[in-house]
Amino acid sequence: MPGSGGRGERGCGVGAGALAGACPAGPGAVPAARAAVAAATSWLGYRMRPTAPPMVAGERDGRGIDSAVADARPPGCPRPLALTAVIFTATLLAVGLRLYDLSRPGFLLGINEYDDGTDFGSAIRLVHGALPYRDFAMVQPPGITLLMFPVALATKAMGTDIGMAVARVITALASAAAVPVAGLLTRHRGLFATLVTCGVLAIFPDSILAARTVLLEPWLVLFCLLGALVLFDGDQVASSTTRLLLGGVLFGFAGAVKVWAILPVVVMLVLTARRPLQASVYAAGVTLGFRDRRSASAQRHCADPAGVPAPADARVGPLPPADHSRAGDHRHRGRPRHRRRDRARLAAGPQPTTCA
């Protein structure tokens, strides 16, 4: 029929009728039908296009960016390069400030503290065969003695004054080493948290003041931060038995340096209290790190490592109690037993230290 042929020539075909529902009428019906057909074809083509295979971890796209890492990173999360730059810059600042403090006149080779002499001197006495707590008095745990023992051993060749200078530089570097450890501990919290942590620890005045000579605090902070870095996996306590044991050993040795490490030790015990197995492994590590090392030190170092006899004053036994009667104290009068014991000790002379 002519009417039917006219509609067909205008574009009212089978495909258009199926999509539009009916053959449109009017002069503007053909452009509308063609637009509907084009939109439907475009939608179908988009839905039926082949999908790209997933990229393997480590595979790089055409832009040279690891797509897996880029897609996994949440919006606003800093790139690892920025975190590394912050930690590295803060560490350099910490090292520079502490070494500059030591470079001032009288700080590297001078006498500006009292405790550094007892801390480093205990290691020197140990090198010459005297044992802490038995041959001389020491009020601190033996951790600093063991840490300073290699430097004290080198004083046989370079002297005690140079040895003290080397020990001060090593302590300053240990104080600065706490900065990158703290940065690694807080980097999962973002760029700002890492910047504040590293920056404050690098320029904190008390930290710089304690790092100018051989003191306990820099080593205490370093070992506590190392223990926390091993124990924590992000914001959670690690479930690995090896990490729990190693973290406990580090915290225990921090307590062997200074007893104030008991505070973070108790905090970690509270955090692991709901899991008795984790708590027991961690407590075993703390005990292993804090155990008494005096017997092991006596077994290894009671004899002079170089084969040279130790000085007599370094090998004497415990000194007899002071005679307070000469100073007006009459507490020991009427006790001849004490006086006989003191005379026997003085007559026997210096008692050599022997290995068990």
C-alpha positions as CSV (number, residue, x, y, z in Angstrom):
1,M,0.0,0.0,0.0
2,P,1.3,3.5,-0.7
3,G,0.6,4.6,2.9
4,S,2.6,1.7,4.2
5,G,5.4,2.3,1.8
6,G,5.5,5.9,2.7
7,R,5.9,5.1,6.4
8,G,8.6,2.6,5.6
9,E,10.6,5.1,3.6
10,R,10.5,7.5,6.4
11,G,12.2,5.0,8.6
12,C,9.3,3.3,10.5
13,G,10.7,-0.2,10.2
14,V,10.5,-3.3,12.2
15,G,13.4,-2.5,14.5
16,A,12.1,1.0,15.2
17,G,8.5,-0.3,15.9
18,A,9.8,-2.9,18.2
19,L,11.8,-0.4,20.2
20,A,9.2,2.5,20.1
21,G,6.1,0.3,20.6
22,A,4.2,1.7,17.6
23,C,4.9,3.5,14.3
24,P,5.0,7.2,15.1
25,A,3.0,9.6,13.1
26,G,3.7,13.2,12.2
27,P,6.6,15.0,10.5
28,G,8.9,14.9,13.6
29,A,8.5,11.2,14.3
30,V,11.5,10.0,12.3
31,P,14.2,12.0,14.0
32,A,12.8,11.0,17.4
33,A,12.8,7.3,16.4
34,R,16.3,7.5,15.1
35,A,17.5,9.1,18.4
36,A,15.8,6.4,20.4
37,V,17.5,3.7,18.3
38,A,20.9,5.4,18.7
39,A,20.5,5.6,22.5
40,A,19.5,2.0,22.8
41,T,22.3,0.8,20.6
42,S,24.8,2.9,22.6
43,W,23.5,1.5,25.9
44,L,23.6,-2.1,24.7
45,G,27.1,-1.6,23.3
46,Y,28.3,-0.3,26.7
47,R,26.8,-3.2,28.6
48,M,28.2,-5.8,26.2
49,R,31.8,-4.4,25.9
50,P,34.5,-6.8,27.0
51,T,36.0,-6.2,30.5
52,A,39.8,-5.9,31.0
53,P,41.4,-8.8,32.9
54,P,42.4,-7.9,36.5
55,M,46.0,-6.8,36.9
56,V,48.4,-9.0,38.7
57,A,50.1,-7.5,41.8
58,G,53.2,-5.7,40.8
59,E,52.1,-5.3,37.1
60,R,52.2,-1.7,35.9
61,D,49.8,0.0,33.6
62,G,50.6,2.4,30.7
63,R,51.2,5.3,33.0
64,G,53.8,3.5,35.0
65,I,51.8,3.4,38.3
66,D,51.0,0.3,40.2
67,S,47.3,0.1,39.7
68,A,46.7,-2.4,42.5
69,V,48.4,-0.1,45.1
70,A,46.8,3.0,43.7
71,D,43.3,1.5,43.9
72,A,43.9,0.1,47.4
73,R,45.1,3.4,48.8
74,P,42.1,5.2,50.4
75,P,41.5,8.8,49.3
76,G,43.7,11.3,51.1
77,C,46.1,8.7,52.3
78,P,49.7,9.9,51.8
79,R,52.1,8.0,49.6
80,P,54.9,6.0,51.2
81,L,57.4,8.4,49.7
82,A,56.0,11.3,51.7
83,L,56.1,9.3,55.0
84,T,59.7,8.2,54.3
85,A,60.7,11.8,53.6
86,V,59.2,13.0,56.9
87,I,60.9,10.2,58.9
88,F,64.3,10.8,57.2
89,T,64.2,14.5,57.7
90,A,63.3,14.3,61.3
91,T,66.0,11.7,61.9
92,L,68.6,14.0,60.3
93,L,67.4,16.9,62.5
94,A,67.7,14.7,65.6
95,V,71.2,13.6,64.8
96,G,72.3,17.1,63.9
97,L,71.0,18.6,67.2
98,R,72.6,16.0,69.4
99,L,76.0,16.0,67.7
100,Y,76.0,19.8,67.7
101,D,75.4,19.7,71.5
102,L,78.4,17.4,71.9
103,S,80.5,19.6,69.7
104,R,80.3,22.5,72.1
105,P,83.4,23.1,74.3
106,G,83.6,20.8,77.3
107,F,80.8,18.5,76.4
108,L,82.6,15.7,74.6
109,L,85.7,15.3,76.7
110,G,84.7,17.4,79.8
111,I,83.0,16.5,83.0
112,N,79.4,17.7,83.0
113,E,77.5,14.9,84.8
114,Y,77.9,12.5,87.7
115,D,75.9,9.5,86.6
116,D,77.8,9.0,83.4
117,G,81.0,8.2,85.4
118,T,79.2,5.5,87.4
119,D,77.4,4.0,84.4
120,F,80.5,3.9,82.1
121,G,82.8,3.2,85.0
122,S,80.9,0.0,85.9
123,A,81.7,-1.4,82.4
124,I,85.3,-0.5,82.9
125,R,85.4,-2.3,86.2
126,L,83.7,-5.3,84.6
127,V,86.4,-5.4,81.9
128,H,89.1,-5.6,84.7
129,G,87.3,-8.4,86.5
130,A,85.2,-6.7,89.1
131,L,81.5,-7.7,89.2
132,P,78.7,-5.3,89.9
133,Y,76.8,-5.8,93.2
134,R,79.5,-8.0,94.5
135,D,82.8,-6.2,94.1
136,F,81.4,-2.6,94.0
137,A,78.1,-0.9,94.7
138,M,75.7,-0.1,91.8
139,V,72.2,1.2,92.3
140,Q,71.0,0.6,88.7
141,P,70.2,-2.6,86.8
142,P,73.1,-4.1,84.8
143,G,71.8,-3.2,81.4
144,I,73.9,-0.1,80.9
145,T,77.0,-2.1,82.0
146,L,76.4,-4.7,79.3
147,L,75.7,-2.0,76.6
148,M,78.9,-0.1,77.4
149,F,81.0,-3.2,77.7
150,P,82.3,-3.2,74.1
151,V,83.4,0.4,74.4
152,A,85.0,-0.3,77.8
153,L,86.9,-3.2,76.3
154,A,88.3,-0.8,73.6
155,T,89.6,1.5,76.4
156,K,92.6,-0.8,76.8
157,A,93.9,0.6,73.5
158,M,92.5,4.1,73.4
159,G,92.2,5.1,77.0
160,T,89.3,5.9,79.2
161,D,88.9,9.5,78.1
162,I,88.5,8.7,74.5
163,G,86.3,5.8,75.5
164,M,84.0,8.1,77.3
165,A,83.8,10.3,74.3
166,V,82.9,7.4,72.1
167,A,80.3,6.2,74.6
168,R,78.7,9.7,74.5
169,V,78.5,9.7,70.7
170,I,77.0,6.2,70.7
171,T,74.4,7.3,73.3
172,A,73.5,10.4,71.2
173,L,73.0,8.2,68.2
174,A,70.8,5.9,70.2
175,S,68.7,8.8,71.2
176,A,68.4,9.9,67.6
177,A,67.6,6.3,66.5
178,A,64.4,6.5,68.5
179,V,63.0,9.0,66.0
180,P,62.7,6.7,63.0
181,V,61.5,3.8,65.2
182,A,58.6,6.1,66.5
183,G,57.9,7.1,62.9
184,L,57.6,3.5,61.8
185,L,55.3,2.9,64.8
186,T,52.9,5.7,63.9
187,R,53.0,5.8,60.1
188,H,49.8,3.9,59.7
189,R,48.0,6.8,61.3
190,G,48.8,9.2,58.5
191,L,51.2,11.9,57.6
192,F,50.3,14.4,60.3
193,A,50.6,11.8,63.1
194,T,54.0,10.8,61.8
195,L,55.2,14.4,61.5
196,V,54.1,15.3,65.0
197,T,55.6,12.1,66.6
198,C,59.0,12.4,64.8
199,G,59.2,16.2,65.1
200,V,58.5,16.3,68.8
201,L,60.9,13.5,69.6
202,A,63.6,15.1,67.5
203,I,63.5,18.5,69.2
204,F,62.3,17.7,72.7
205,P,64.7,19.5,75.0
206,D,64.9,16.8,77.7
207,S,65.7,14.2,75.1
208,I,68.5,16.4,73.7
209,L,69.7,17.0,77.3
210,A,69.8,13.3,78.2
211,A,71.7,12.5,75.0
212,R,74.8,14.6,75.7
213,T,76.5,11.9,77.9
214,V,76.1,8.3,79.0
215,L,72.7,8.2,80.7
216,L,70.0,5.6,81.0
217,E,67.1,7.4,79.5
218,P,68.1,7.3,75.8
219,W,68.6,3.6,75.9
220,L,65.4,3.1,77.9
221,V,63.3,5.0,75.3
222,L,65.0,3.2,72.4
223,F,64.3,-0.3,73.6
224,C,60.7,0.5,74.7
225,L,60.0,1.8,71.2
226,L,61.6,-1.2,69.6
227,G,59.5,-3.5,71.7
228,A,56.3,-1.6,70.8
229,L,57.2,-1.7,67.1
230,V,57.6,-5.4,67.2
231,L,54.5,-6.0,69.3
232,F,52.0,-3.8,67.4
233,D,50.6,-4.6,64.0
234,G,48.9,-1.3,63.1
235,D,46.5,-0.6,66.0
236,Q,46.3,-4.2,67.1
237,V,48.6,-6.4,69.1
238,A,50.4,-8.9,66.9
239,S,49.2,-12.5,67.1
240,S,52.5,-14.0,66.1
241,T,54.2,-15.9,68.9
242,T,57.7,-14.9,67.6
243,R,56.8,-11.2,67.7
244,L,55.2,-11.5,71.1
245,L,58.3,-13.2,72.5
246,L,60.8,-10.8,70.8
247,G,58.8,-7.8,71.9
248,G,58.7,-9.1,75.5
249,V,62.5,-9.6,75.4
250,L,63.0,-6.0,74.2
251,F,60.8,-4.6,77.0
252,G,62.5,-6.8,79.5
253,F,65.9,-5.6,78.5
254,A,64.6,-2.0,78.7
255,G,63.7,-2.9,82.3
256,A,67.3,-4.2,82.7
257,V,68.5,-0.7,81.7
258,K,66.1,1.2,84.0
259,V,63.2,0.0,86.1
260,W,60.7,2.6,84.8
261,A,60.2,0.2,81.8
262,I,57.7,-1.6,84.2
263,L,55.0,0.9,83.2
264,P,54.8,0.0,79.5
265,V,55.3,-3.6,80.4
266,V,52.1,-3.5,82.6
267,V,50.2,-1.7,79.9
268,M,51.0,-4.4,77.4
269,L,50.0,-7.1,79.9
270,V,46.6,-5.3,80.3
271,L,46.2,-5.2,76.5
272,T,46.9,-8.9,76.2
273,A,44.9,-10.0,79.3
274,R,41.9,-11.2,77.2
275,R,44.1,-13.7,75.4
276,P,45.9,-15.8,78.0
277,L,48.2,-17.5,75.5
278,Q,49.5,-14.1,74.1
279,A,49.9,-12.8,77.6
280,S,51.9,-15.8,78.7
281,V,54.2,-15.7,75.7
282,Y,54.8,-11.9,76.2
283,A,55.4,-12.4,80.0
284,A,57.9,-15.1,79.2
285,G,59.8,-12.8,76.8
286,V,59.9,-10.0,79.5
287,T,61.2,-12.5,82.0
288,L,63.9,-13.7,79.5
289,G,65.0,-10.1,78.8
290,F,65.0,-9.0,82.5
291,R,66.6,-12.1,84.0
292,D,69.7,-11.6,86.2
293,R,72.7,-11.5,84.0
294,R,75.3,-11.2,86.7
295,S,76.1,-15.0,86.7
296,A,76.6,-15.0,82.9
297,S,78.8,-11.9,83.1
298,A,80.9,-13.5,85.9
299,Q,81.3,-16.7,83.9
300,R,82.6,-14.8,80.8
301,H,84.4,-11.7,82.2
302,C,85.7,-12.4,85.6
303,A,89.1,-13.1,84.1
304,D,90.8,-10.3,82.1
305,P,90.0,-11.0,78.4
306,A,93.5,-9.9,77.3
307,G,95.2,-12.2,79.9
308,V,96.6,-9.3,81.9
309,P,96.0,-9.4,85.6
310,A,93.6,-6.9,86.8
311,P,94.7,-4.1,89.2
312,A,94.5,-4.9,92.9
313,D,91.9,-2.2,93.5
314,A,89.6,-3.7,90.9
315,R,89.8,-7.2,92.4
316,V,89.3,-6.5,96.0
317,G,86.3,-8.0,97.8
318,P,83.6,-6.1,99.7
319,L,85.1,-3.3,101.9
320,P,84.7,-3.6,105.7
321,P,82.1,-1.4,107.3
322,A,83.2,2.0,108.4
323,D,84.3,2.5,112.0
324,H,81.7,5.0,113.2
325,S,83.1,5.2,116.7
326,R,85.8,7.6,115.5
327,A,83.2,10.0,114.3
328,G,81.4,10.1,117.6
329,D,78.9,7.3,116.8
330,H,78.9,4.8,119.7
331,R,76.6,2.2,118.1
332,H,79.5,-0.3,117.6
333,R,81.0,0.1,121.1
334,G,80.5,-2.9,123.2
335,R,80.4,-5.2,120.1
336,P,83.9,-6.8,120.0
337,R,82.6,-9.3,117.5
338,H,82.4,-6.7,114.7
339,R,85.9,-5.4,115.6
340,R,87.4,-8.8,115.4
341,R,85.8,-9.4,112.0
342,D,87.1,-6.1,110.7
343,R,90.6,-6.8,111.9
344,A,90.5,-10.2,110.2
345,R,89.5,-8.7,106.9
346,L,92.2,-6.1,107.0
347,A,94.8,-8.7,107.9
348,A,93.8,-10.9,105.0
349,G,94.3,-8.2,102.5
350,P,92.6,-7.9,99.0
351,Q,90.5,-11.0,98.1
352,P,90.7,-12.1,94.5
353,T,87.6,-12.5,92.5
354,T,87.0,-16.1,91.3
355,C,84.7,-17.6,88.7
356,A,82.0,-19.9,89.8
